[in-house]
């Protein structure tokens, strides 16, 4: 390890230190592009006559690819260091956005696959980096602040996306995407990401499966993973189909709804960051409250036509669920996984979020296509209730 790397590892960072704020800003810029394009893509697809089922597939494929690659992302990061991998994946991010600029809607499948590849490495690099830079007692706050930075773009992204879609011509969208491709690369310069390489042991699929099997006795990891899958299914469905639902039935202003939801997410993750359990124990009561909030939010969406402007209340409940679910479960998993297997298993268990999100987009797209949006949101509420039952049945785990 070089003197520079040793100096970095010897320093003590706090969740709100300037160095960590630089990383949060980098994350915010990276996810701004996703926030805008997540709104634009379904609108472009529907305008082109693509069915809800195919839209769900297009939007879900990114997280599916991300799920598959996460374990190998952890391996590559351990081998080459967080800083070096971050450099190359941000170049890949710029290339992906360039392809969309050049080919537009005809590149959707390719762009969504490439987004999944880049996201797998980016999220793993940031979370492994934060785990290395912060003390154990600050890890929960750090993870919360990181996830906060990933949802900050949802405050302004949907509004900007709708403005670009409805009011301005394509040149403004292209200009915006170009800026978002370049700025993260510039911000990477001087970023305090770990540059040290960890002990690297290549693994095959057989070894990966064997390592996962070793964790079957850890009931906490299993319950956390299933809860993450079910919760992410709801998030995936809402993220993909809410804009189409509100625009189709003229249910208020989608930009206002997403702004309220994002404001709740951002405010909750900041103000409640110290409430996120960071002691390595499973907290079922906390998780149940989060899932209850999701149940209320999706049930209100199911009756959106009857609620009128009261539909905005559902943004508060969904925002609370979005804010608390991911950082709480990720923090628990980061403690529950054995340290020597973290580069492999952290990717595996974080992939449960990707699996749920992808399944939510795909499966709920089929529900919408053959039933209705209202039925889709009712199914989401049922999924949340199943997750609550699972947590309550297995509440006595550590």
C-alpha positions as CSV (number, residue, x, y, z in Angstrom):
1,X,0.0,0.0,0.0
2,X,1.4,3.4,-1.0
3,X,1.9,6.2,1.5
4,X,-0.9,8.1,-0.1
5,X,-3.3,5.3,0.3
6,X,-2.2,4.6,3.8
7,X,-2.8,8.3,4.6
8,X,-6.3,8.1,3.3
9,X,-7.1,5.0,5.3
10,X,-5.7,6.5,8.5
11,X,-7.9,9.6,8.3
12,X,-11.2,9.7,10.2
13,X,-14.2,10.8,8.2
14,X,-17.6,11.7,9.6
15,X,-20.8,11.4,7.6
16,X,-21.0,15.2,7.0
17,X,-17.3,16.0,6.5
18,X,-16.3,17.8,3.3
19,X,-14.8,14.7,1.8
20,X,-17.9,12.7,2.2
21,X,-20.1,15.6,0.9
22,X,-18.0,15.4,-2.3
23,X,-18.9,11.8,-2.7
24,X,-22.6,12.5,-2.1
25,X,-22.5,15.3,-4.7
26,X,-20.9,12.8,-7.2
27,X,-23.7,10.4,-6.5
28,X,-26.4,13.1,-6.9
29,X,-25.1,14.1,-10.4
30,X,-24.8,10.4,-11.5
31,X,-28.4,9.7,-10.5
32,X,-29.8,12.9,-12.0
33,X,-29.5,11.4,-15.4
34,X,-31.5,8.4,-14.3
35,X,-34.1,10.5,-12.6
36,X,-34.8,12.4,-15.8
37,X,-34.7,9.4,-18.2
38,X,-36.9,7.3,-15.9
39,X,-39.7,9.7,-16.6
40,X,-38.8,10.3,-20.3
41,X,-38.4,6.7,-21.4
42,X,-41.9,5.4,-20.5
43,X,-43.5,8.5,-22.1
44,X,-41.5,8.1,-25.3
45,X,-42.3,4.4,-25.4
46,X,-46.1,4.9,-24.9
47,X,-46.0,7.6,-27.6
48,X,-44.4,5.1,-29.9
49,X,-47.2,2.6,-29.3
50,X,-45.3,0.2,-27.0
51,X,-47.6,-1.8,-24.7
52,X,-47.5,-1.5,-20.9
53,X,-46.0,-5.0,-20.6
54,X,-43.1,-4.1,-22.9
55,X,-42.6,-0.8,-21.1
56,X,-42.3,-2.8,-17.9
57,X,-39.8,-5.0,-19.5
58,X,-37.7,-2.1,-20.8
59,X,-37.7,-0.4,-17.5
60,X,-37.1,-3.5,-15.5
61,X,-34.2,-4.8,-17.6
62,X,-31.7,-2.3,-16.0
63,X,-32.2,-3.6,-12.5
64,X,-32.2,-7.2,-13.7
65,X,-28.8,-6.7,-15.3
66,X,-27.6,-4.9,-12.2
67,X,-28.7,-7.8,-10.1
68,X,-26.7,-10.3,-12.1
69,X,-23.5,-8.3,-12.1
70,X,-23.4,-7.1,-8.5
71,X,-21.4,-10.0,-7.1
72,X,-18.8,-9.7,-9.8
73,X,-18.8,-5.9,-9.3
74,X,-17.7,-6.5,-5.7
75,X,-15.0,-8.8,-6.9
76,X,-13.6,-6.4,-9.5
77,X,-13.7,-3.5,-7.0
78,X,-11.8,-5.6,-4.5
79,X,-9.2,-6.5,-7.1
80,X,-8.6,-3.0,-8.7
81,X,-9.8,-0.6,-5.9
82,X,-12.8,1.6,-5.5
83,X,-11.2,4.7,-7.1
84,X,-9.9,2.9,-10.3
85,X,-13.2,1.2,-10.9
86,X,-15.1,4.4,-10.4
87,X,-13.0,6.1,-13.1
88,X,-13.9,3.5,-15.7
89,X,-17.6,3.1,-14.8
90,X,-18.1,6.9,-15.1
91,X,-16.6,6.7,-18.6
92,X,-19.1,3.9,-19.3
93,X,-21.9,6.2,-17.9
94,X,-20.8,8.9,-20.4
95,X,-20.8,6.5,-23.3
96,X,-24.3,5.2,-22.4
97,X,-25.7,8.7,-22.4
98,X,-24.0,9.4,-25.7
99,X,-25.7,6.4,-27.3
100,X,-29.1,7.7,-26.2
101,X,-28.3,11.2,-27.6
102,X,-27.3,9.7,-31.0
103,X,-30.0,7.1,-31.5
104,X,-32.9,8.2,-29.2
105,X,-35.8,5.8,-28.6
106,X,-34.3,3.2,-31.0
107,X,-31.5,2.6,-28.4
108,X,-33.7,2.0,-25.4
109,X,-32.9,-1.6,-24.9
110,X,-29.2,-1.1,-25.3
111,X,-29.1,1.9,-23.1
112,X,-31.1,0.2,-20.4
113,X,-28.8,-2.8,-20.4
114,X,-25.7,-0.5,-20.2
115,X,-27.3,1.5,-17.4
116,X,-27.7,-1.7,-15.5
117,X,-24.0,-2.6,-15.9
118,X,-22.8,0.9,-14.8
119,X,-25.3,1.0,-11.9
120,X,-24.1,-2.4,-10.6
121,X,-20.5,-1.1,-10.3
122,X,-21.3,2.4,-9.2
123,X,-23.6,1.4,-6.3
124,X,-21.2,-1.3,-5.1
125,X,-18.2,1.0,-5.3
126,X,-19.9,3.8,-3.4
127,X,-21.2,1.5,-0.6
128,X,-18.0,-0.4,-0.2
129,X,-16.1,2.9,-0.2
130,X,-18.4,4.4,2.5
131,X,-18.0,1.2,4.6
132,X,-14.2,1.6,4.5
133,X,-14.1,5.4,5.1
134,X,-16.5,5.6,8.1
135,X,-16.4,4.1,11.6
136,X,-18.9,1.4,12.4
137,X,-21.1,3.6,14.5
138,X,-21.4,6.2,11.7
139,X,-22.1,3.6,9.0
140,X,-25.9,3.9,9.2
141,X,-25.7,7.7,8.9
142,X,-23.3,7.4,6.0
143,X,-25.5,4.9,4.1
144,X,-28.5,7.1,4.7
145,X,-26.7,10.2,3.4
146,X,-25.5,8.3,0.3
147,X,-29.0,7.0,-0.4
148,X,-30.2,10.6,0.3
149,X,-27.9,11.8,-2.4
150,X,-29.3,9.2,-4.8
151,X,-32.9,10.5,-4.3
152,X,-32.1,14.2,-4.3
153,X,-32.5,14.3,-8.1
154,X,-36.0,13.1,-7.7
155,X,-36.8,16.6,-6.2
156,X,-36.0,18.3,-9.5
157,X,-35.5,15.5,-12.0
158,X,-39.3,14.9,-12.7
159,X,-40.0,18.6,-13.0
160,X,-37.1,19.0,-15.4
161,X,-38.1,15.9,-17.3
162,X,-41.7,17.1,-17.8
163,X,-40.5,20.5,-18.8
164,X,-38.1,19.0,-21.4
165,X,-40.9,16.7,-22.6
166,X,-43.8,19.1,-22.8
167,X,-42.4,22.6,-23.2
168,X,-38.9,22.5,-24.8
169,X,-37.5,21.0,-27.9
170,X,-35.1,18.0,-28.1
171,X,-32.0,20.2,-28.2
172,X,-32.5,21.1,-24.5
173,X,-32.8,17.5,-23.6
174,X,-29.6,16.7,-25.5
175,X,-27.7,19.5,-23.8
176,X,-28.9,18.4,-20.4
177,X,-27.7,14.8,-21.0
178,X,-24.3,16.0,-22.3
179,X,-23.8,18.0,-19.1
180,X,-24.7,15.1,-16.9
181,X,-22.3,12.8,-18.8
182,X,-19.3,15.1,-18.3
183,X,-19.7,16.6,-14.8
184,X,-19.4,13.4,-12.8
185,X,-16.0,12.7,-14.5
186,X,-14.8,16.1,-13.5
187,X,-16.0,15.7,-9.9
188,X,-14.2,12.4,-9.5
189,X,-10.9,14.4,-9.6
190,X,-9.7,14.5,-6.0
191,X,-12.6,12.4,-4.6
192,X,-11.5,10.6,-1.4
193,X,-12.4,7.1,-2.6
194,X,-10.2,4.3,-1.3
195,X,-7.4,3.4,-3.7
196,X,-6.1,0.3,-1.9
197,X,-6.6,-3.2,-3.3
198,X,-8.1,-5.8,-1.0
199,X,-7.1,-9.5,-0.9
200,X,-8.5,-10.8,-4.2
201,X,-9.7,-14.4,-4.7
202,X,-11.4,-15.1,-8.0
203,X,-14.6,-17.1,-7.7
204,X,-16.7,-19.2,-10.0
205,X,-20.5,-19.5,-10.1
206,X,-20.1,-22.8,-8.1
207,X,-18.1,-21.0,-5.4
208,X,-20.6,-18.1,-5.4
209,X,-23.5,-20.5,-4.8
210,X,-21.5,-22.3,-2.1
211,X,-20.8,-19.1,-0.3
212,X,-24.5,-18.2,-0.4
213,X,-25.5,-21.6,0.9
214,X,-23.2,-21.0,3.9
215,X,-25.5,-18.1,4.9
216,X,-28.7,-20.2,5.0
217,X,-28.3,-20.6,8.7
218,X,-28.4,-16.8,9.1
219,X,-32.1,-16.2,9.4
220,X,-31.6,-12.5,9.7
221,X,-30.0,-12.3,6.2
222,X,-32.8,-14.4,4.7
223,X,-35.6,-12.4,6.2
224,X,-33.9,-9.1,5.3
225,X,-33.5,-10.3,1.7
226,X,-37.1,-11.4,1.2
227,X,-38.3,-8.2,2.8
228,X,-36.1,-6.2,0.4
229,X,-37.4,-8.1,-2.6
230,X,-41.0,-7.5,-1.7
231,X,-40.5,-3.9,-0.8
232,X,-38.5,-3.2,-4.0
233,X,-41.3,-4.8,-6.1
234,X,-43.6,-2.0,-5.0
235,X,-41.0,0.7,-5.6
236,X,-40.3,-0.7,-9.1
237,X,-44.0,-0.7,-10.0
238,X,-44.6,2.9,-8.7
239,X,-41.5,4.3,-10.3
240,X,-42.4,2.8,-13.7
241,X,-46.1,3.3,-14.0
242,X,-47.1,6.2,-11.7
243,X,-46.4,8.9,-14.4
244,X,-48.4,7.0,-17.0
245,X,-51.3,6.4,-14.5
246,X,-51.6,10.0,-13.5
247,X,-51.3,11.4,-17.0
248,X,-53.8,8.9,-18.5
249,X,-56.5,9.7,-15.9
250,X,-55.5,13.3,-15.4
251,X,-55.0,12.8,-11.7
252,X,-53.4,16.1,-10.6
253,X,-49.9,17.1,-11.7
254,X,-47.3,14.3,-11.9
255,X,-44.4,16.7,-11.3
256,X,-46.0,18.1,-8.1
257,X,-46.8,14.5,-6.9
258,X,-43.2,13.3,-7.5
259,X,-41.8,16.5,-5.9
260,X,-43.9,15.9,-2.7
261,X,-42.8,12.3,-2.6
262,X,-39.2,13.2,-3.2
263,X,-39.3,16.0,-0.6
264,X,-40.6,13.4,2.0
265,X,-37.8,11.0,1.0
266,X,-35.1,13.6,1.2
267,X,-36.4,15.2,4.5
268,X,-36.9,11.8,6.1
269,X,-33.5,10.4,5.2
270,X,-31.8,13.5,6.6
271,X,-33.9,14.2,9.7
272,X,-34.3,10.5,10.6
273,X,-30.7,9.4,9.6
274,X,-29.8,8.9,13.3
275,X,-32.9,6.7,13.8
276,X,-31.8,4.1,11.3
277,X,-30.6,1.2,13.3
278,X,-26.8,0.9,13.1
279,X,-26.2,-1.7,15.8
280,X,-26.1,-4.8,13.6
281,X,-29.5,-6.1,15.0
282,X,-32.8,-6.8,13.2
283,X,-35.5,-4.3,14.2
284,X,-38.9,-5.8,13.1
285,X,-41.1,-3.1,14.6
286,X,-39.3,-0.4,12.6
287,X,-39.6,-2.4,9.4
288,X,-43.3,-3.1,9.9
289,X,-44.0,0.6,10.3
290,X,-42.1,1.3,7.1
291,X,-44.2,-1.4,5.2
292,X,-47.4,-0.1,6.7
293,X,-46.7,3.3,5.3
294,X,-46.2,1.7,1.9
295,X,-49.5,-0.2,2.2
296,X,-51.4,3.0,2.9
297,X,-49.7,4.8,0.0
298,X,-50.4,2.2,-2.6
299,X,-54.0,1.6,-1.4
300,X,-54.7,5.4,-1.8
301,X,-53.3,5.2,-5.3
302,X,-55.6,2.4,-6.2
303,X,-58.5,4.7,-5.4
304,X,-56.9,7.7,-7.0
305,X,-59.8,8.6,-9.3
306,X,-62.2,8.8,-6.2
307,X,-59.7,10.7,-4.1
308,X,-59.1,13.6,-6.5
309,X,-56.5,16.0,-5.2
310,X,-56.2,14.0,-2.0
311,X,-54.1,11.6,-4.0
312,X,-51.2,13.8,-3.1
313,X,-51.4,12.4,0.5
314,X,-50.3,9.0,-0.9
315,X,-47.0,10.7,-1.9
316,X,-46.3,11.2,1.8
317,X,-46.8,7.6,2.8
318,X,-44.9,6.3,-0.3
319,X,-42.1,8.7,0.3
320,X,-41.7,7.5,3.9
321,X,-41.5,3.9,2.8
322,X,-39.0,4.7,0.0
323,X,-36.9,6.7,2.4
324,X,-36.5,4.1,5.2
325,X,-36.7,0.7,3.6
326,X,-33.4,0.5,1.6
327,X,-30.9,2.2,4.1
328,X,-32.3,0.3,7.0
329,X,-32.0,-3.2,5.4
330,X,-28.7,-2.4,3.7
331,X,-27.2,-1.2,7.0
332,X,-28.3,-4.4,8.7
333,X,-26.9,-6.6,5.9
334,X,-23.6,-4.8,6.0
335,X,-23.2,-6.0,9.6
336,X,-24.7,-9.4,9.2
337,X,-22.4,-10.5,6.4
338,X,-19.0,-12.0,7.5
339,X,-16.2,-9.5,6.8
340,X,-14.1,-11.9,4.8
341,X,-17.0,-12.6,2.4
342,X,-18.3,-9.0,2.1
343,X,-17.0,-8.3,-1.5
344,X,-19.0,-11.3,-2.7
345,X,-22.0,-11.5,-0.4
346,X,-22.8,-7.7,-0.2
347,X,-23.3,-7.8,-3.9
348,X,-25.5,-10.9,-3.7
349,X,-27.8,-9.5,-1.0
350,X,-27.9,-6.0,-2.5
351,X,-29.1,-7.7,-5.7
352,X,-32.3,-8.6,-3.9
353,X,-33.3,-4.9,-4.3
354,X,-32.6,-5.1,-8.0
355,X,-34.5,-8.3,-8.4
356,X,-37.6,-6.9,-6.6
357,X,-37.4,-3.6,-8.6
358,X,-37.1,-5.5,-11.9
359,X,-39.9,-7.9,-11.0
360,X,-42.1,-5.0,-10.0
361,X,-41.7,-3.3,-13.4
362,X,-42.2,-6.5,-15.4
363,X,-44.9,-8.2,-13.4
364,X,-47.0,-5.1,-12.7
365,X,-46.7,-4.1,-16.3
366,X,-48.5,-7.4,-17.2
367,X,-51.1,-6.7,-14.5
368,X,-51.8,-3.3,-16.0
369,X,-52.0,-4.6,-19.5
370,X,-54.5,-7.3,-18.7
371,X,-56.3,-5.6,-15.9
372,X,-56.0,-2.0,-14.7
373,X,-53.8,0.5,-12.9
374,X,-56.1,0.3,-9.9
375,X,-55.7,-3.5,-9.7
376,X,-51.9,-3.1,-10.0
377,X,-51.8,-0.8,-6.9
378,X,-54.0,-3.2,-5.0
379,X,-51.6,-6.0,-5.8
380,X,-48.8,-3.7,-4.5
381,X,-50.7,-3.3,-1.2
382,X,-51.1,-7.1,-0.9
383,X,-47.3,-7.5,-1.5
384,X,-46.6,-5.1,1.4
385,X,-49.0,-7.0,3.7
386,X,-47.2,-10.3,2.8
387,X,-43.9,-8.6,3.8
388,X,-45.4,-7.4,7.1
389,X,-46.6,-11.0,7.8
390,X,-43.2,-12.4,7.1
391,X,-41.4,-9.9,9.4
392,X,-43.9,-10.5,12.2
393,X,-43.6,-14.3,11.9
394,X,-39.8,-14.1,12.1
395,X,-39.4,-11.2,14.5
396,X,-37.1,-13.0,17.0
397,X,-33.9,-13.0,14.9
398,X,-30.6,-11.1,15.4
